[in-house]
Amino acid sequence: MLAFVGNLYGHETAGSIKLHDFGYAIGLFTLGLIATVVASICAYFNFLTSQRRLTDSFTFLKMRSVTGMATPDYAGNWTRISATVLVIASLMSFVGGVAYVVRILWSY
């Protein structure tokens, strides 16, 4: 986004467009980046949880085959749902930022 704005200011057609016009779009892109980083952290914890459950299932394989029950995985479900919501929020933020920039450029 910053490279795009810099390129726009490098041409003489950008006389009426100001940097503060892109503030909302830059904010949306920043929120999208933050959501992506937090989604990656959630995915990491989800991976750790799944690896722990896999190790536990091999450790207690005989006991699980007798009982036929597995322990619920609340942490894995929470991180998976959180990562999914954050990825969708990141994509929507990106689309909103692009739509805002297109609207700015078409108005000039």
Residue pairs with C-beta under 8 A, 6 or more apart in sequence:
1 22
1 25
1 26
1 29
1 97
1 101
2 26
4 101
5 19
5 22
8 14
8 17
9 19
16 108
17 104
17 105
17 108
21 104
22 101
22 104
24 100
25 97
25 98
25 100
25 101
25 104
26 97
28 93
28 94
28 96
28 97
28 100
29 93
29 94
29 97
31 89
31 93
32 89
32 90
32 91
32 93
32 94
32 97
33 90
35 86
35 87
35 89
35 90
35 93
36 86
36 87
36 90
38 82
38 86
39 82
39 83
39 86
39 87
39 90
40 83
42 79
42 80
42 82
42 83
42 86
43 79
43 83
45 75
45 79
46 76
46 79
46 80
46 83
49 73
49 75
49 76
49 79
50 76
53 73
53 76
56 71
57 64
57 70
64 70
